[in-house]
Each structure stands twice: as C-alpha cells, then as structure tokens.
Amino acid sequence: ELLINPWGQSTGVFGMNTSCVRGIDALKTNIAGLAFVNKTEVGASYTALLKSSKIGVNNIGFAQKLGNNVGVIGVNIMAMSYGEITVTDYYNPEGNGSTYKPQFFNFQLGYAKEFSHNIRAGIGATFVSEQISNIKASGAAFEAGIQYVTGKRDNFHFGITLRNIGTNMRFSG
C-alpha cells in the first residue's frame, strides 16, 4: 500500500512528475516538492480501487509553511478499507458464517526546504500498520527527495527520490 498514490494529479501521470510535483501531492511522489507550499494546504480524497471488490482508499493531507527560509512540514494519513471478507477454510470453502475486516493504515510526516531558487530537498518517515483478523504487523519507511530547476526560463526540471526504505514487517498474532 506504500505505492498507492491517492492524489489525482500525480496519479494521472503515473508519478512521472517527480521533477515538478508541488504541494501535498509531493508527499506520495517526491517529498522535495512540499517546499512549494506558500502558506497552508489541505486536501482529502477517496479512491475506489477495483470498485466491485469494495476496496477503498481514504486519504487526508496537510502542509504548513513554518516561516521564511524555515521550510514546510507535511502530514498525510491514509487508510484502506476492504469491506467484510468471509472466513473460509478447507472444510467450509463457501464460508463458515463469520467475517473479518482487514485494516491498513499509514501515517506520514515530512519536511521540505527551499535552499535556493533552483534547489529544493525533503525527507519523510511513514509509520505503517496492517491488521488482518487477529494478525498484526507494523513498521516504518523513510524517504528523501531533491528537485533541481534550471534553464533560461526555469524550463529544465530534474528530480530524484528515494522512497520506502525501512524496516521489515513481520505478522504476529
């Protein structure tokens, strides 16, 4: 679920706007773009994935500029819903009458700064929690990104991002 991007603008170009993404969209593609936030930015989204399967992605994001030449802090909360799933086993392939609800939750905190008119960089951390029936797993993922703009009319954009480097997740329960 760390690769699911809930923001429509960057999802529409399949995340290929790594070099020029701006605002809270940047929390899920290249965190350096968070530095473009001028004051406060808030967004919410709901995405129905595989609509007939009832998989949904609920997302809310917030970014706040901390002051002149201080940087921008951003928060993104994403929860996935799968609806109720029927419990099956070898002896009851059609179900035994009980159900469970998987729960996936991500909380991301990021910071980005504009170092010059041409260079912006950012770092972030994401807490990941997954629960299926009575089995749970949690972990953390980290990311970093940089955007560089140059050219006579700032028309050359270059972006690099390193995403989802983190701890192993082991289910227990």
C-alpha positions as CSV (number, residue, x, y, z in Angstrom):
1,E,0.0,0.0,0.0
2,L,3.0,2.3,0.2
3,L,3.0,2.6,-3.6
4,I,-0.7,3.6,-3.8
5,N,-0.9,7.3,-4.6
6,P,-4.3,8.8,-3.5
7,W,-3.7,12.2,-5.2
8,G,-5.4,12.5,-8.6
9,Q,-3.0,14.9,-10.2
10,S,0.2,12.9,-9.8
11,T,-1.7,9.6,-10.2
12,G,-3.0,10.8,-13.6
13,V,0.6,10.9,-14.9
14,F,1.6,7.7,-13.1
15,G,4.0,9.6,-10.8
16,M,6.2,10.7,-13.6
17,N,6.0,14.3,-12.4
18,T,8.8,13.6,-9.8
19,S,10.8,16.5,-11.0
20,C,7.9,19.1,-10.9
21,V,5.3,17.8,-8.3
22,R,4.2,20.5,-5.9
23,G,2.3,20.8,-2.6
24,I,0.7,17.9,-0.7
25,D,0.8,15.8,-3.9
26,A,4.6,15.6,-3.3
27,L,4.1,13.6,-0.1
28,K,3.5,10.5,-2.2
29,T,5.9,11.1,-5.1
30,N,8.9,13.4,-4.4
31,I,8.8,15.0,-1.0
32,A,11.0,17.8,-2.1
33,G,8.0,19.3,-3.9
34,L,6.4,20.0,-0.5
35,A,8.7,23.1,-0.3
36,F,6.5,24.8,-2.8
37,V,3.7,25.3,-0.2
38,N,3.4,29.1,0.4
39,K,1.0,29.1,3.4
40,T,-1.3,26.2,4.3
41,E,-2.5,23.4,2.1
42,V,-5.2,20.8,3.0
43,G,-6.6,18.0,0.9
44,A,-8.8,15.0,1.2
45,S,-9.5,12.2,-1.2
46,Y,-11.4,8.9,-1.6
47,T,-10.5,6.4,-4.2
48,A,-12.4,3.3,-5.1
49,L,-9.9,0.7,-6.3
50,L,-11.4,-2.3,-8.2
51,K,-14.9,-1.0,-7.5
52,S,-16.7,-4.3,-7.5
53,S,-14.3,-5.6,-4.8
54,K,-15.2,-2.8,-2.4
55,I,-11.6,-1.7,-1.9
56,G,-11.4,2.0,-0.9
57,V,-8.6,4.4,-0.1
58,N,-9.3,7.2,2.3
59,N,-6.7,10.0,2.5
60,I,-6.2,13.3,4.1
61,G,-3.1,15.6,3.8
62,F,-2.0,18.8,5.5
63,A,1.0,21.1,4.8
64,Q,2.1,24.2,6.6
65,K,4.9,26.7,5.8
66,L,6.9,27.3,9.0
67,G,8.2,30.7,8.1
68,N,10.6,32.5,5.8
69,N,13.5,30.2,4.9
70,V,12.5,27.7,7.6
71,G,10.7,25.1,5.5
72,V,7.4,23.3,5.2
73,I,6.1,20.4,7.3
74,G,3.5,18.0,5.9
75,V,1.3,15.2,7.3
76,N,-0.5,12.5,5.3
77,I,-2.9,9.9,6.7
78,M,-4.1,7.1,4.5
79,A,-6.4,4.2,5.5
80,M,-7.5,1.4,3.2
81,S,-10.8,-0.4,3.6
82,Y,-11.6,-3.8,2.1
83,G,-15.2,-4.4,3.4
84,E,-16.1,-7.6,5.1
85,I,-14.4,-10.8,3.9
86,T,-16.0,-14.2,4.5
87,V,-13.8,-16.6,6.6
88,T,-13.2,-19.8,4.6
89,D,-11.2,-23.0,5.4
90,Y,-10.7,-26.4,3.9
91,Y,-13.9,-27.8,5.3
92,N,-16.0,-24.7,4.6
93,P,-14.9,-23.3,1.2
94,E,-18.1,-21.3,0.9
95,G,-17.6,-19.7,4.3
96,N,-18.3,-20.7,7.9
97,G,-20.7,-17.7,8.6
98,S,-18.1,-15.4,10.1
99,T,-16.3,-12.4,8.6
100,Y,-13.3,-10.2,9.2
101,K,-12.2,-6.7,8.1
102,P,-8.6,-6.1,7.1
103,Q,-7.2,-2.7,8.1
104,F,-4.2,-0.9,6.5
105,F,-3.1,2.4,7.9
106,N,-0.2,4.8,7.0
107,F,0.8,8.0,8.9
108,Q,3.5,10.1,7.1
109,L,5.4,13.1,8.4
110,G,7.6,15.1,6.0
111,Y,9.8,18.1,5.9
112,A,11.0,20.1,2.9
113,K,13.0,23.2,2.4
114,E,13.9,25.5,-0.5
115,F,17.6,26.1,-0.4
116,S,17.7,28.4,-3.4
117,H,15.5,29.3,-6.3
118,N,16.9,26.2,-8.0
119,I,17.2,23.6,-5.3
120,R,14.6,22.0,-3.0
121,A,15.0,18.9,-0.8
122,G,12.9,17.0,1.6
123,I,12.8,14.0,4.0
124,G,10.0,12.0,5.4
125,A,9.0,9.0,7.5
126,T,5.9,6.8,7.3
127,F,4.5,4.6,10.0
128,V,2.8,1.5,8.6
129,S,0.2,-0.7,10.3
130,E,-1.6,-3.7,8.9
131,Q,-4.1,-5.9,10.5
132,I,-5.9,-8.9,9.2
133,S,-8.3,-10.6,11.6
134,N,-6.2,-11.2,14.7
135,I,-2.8,-10.9,13.0
136,K,-0.9,-7.6,13.0
137,A,2.3,-6.1,11.6
138,S,3.8,-2.6,11.8
139,G,6.9,-0.9,10.5
140,A,8.5,2.3,9.3
141,A,9.6,3.5,5.9
142,F,11.8,6.5,5.1
143,E,12.2,8.7,2.0
144,A,14.2,11.6,0.7
145,G,14.0,13.7,-2.5
146,I,15.5,16.5,-4.3
147,Q,14.3,18.8,-7.1
148,Y,16.5,21.0,-9.3
149,V,15.3,23.6,-11.7
150,T,17.4,25.4,-14.2
151,G,17.3,26.9,-17.7
152,K,16.8,30.4,-19.2
153,R,13.1,30.2,-18.2
154,D,13.3,27.6,-15.4
155,N,12.2,25.1,-18.0
156,F,14.5,22.2,-17.2
157,H,13.4,20.2,-14.1
158,F,15.3,17.3,-12.6
159,G,14.1,15.2,-9.7
160,I,15.4,12.3,-7.7
161,T,13.5,10.4,-5.0
162,L,14.4,7.5,-2.7
163,R,11.2,6.0,-1.3
164,N,10.0,3.3,1.1
165,I,13.4,2.3,2.6
166,G,12.7,0.9,6.0
167,T,12.1,-1.8,8.5
168,N,10.9,-5.3,7.8
169,M,7.3,-6.1,8.6
170,R,6.5,-9.4,10.4
171,F,3.0,-10.5,11.1
172,S,2.2,-11.8,14.6
173,G,-0.9,-12.9,16.5
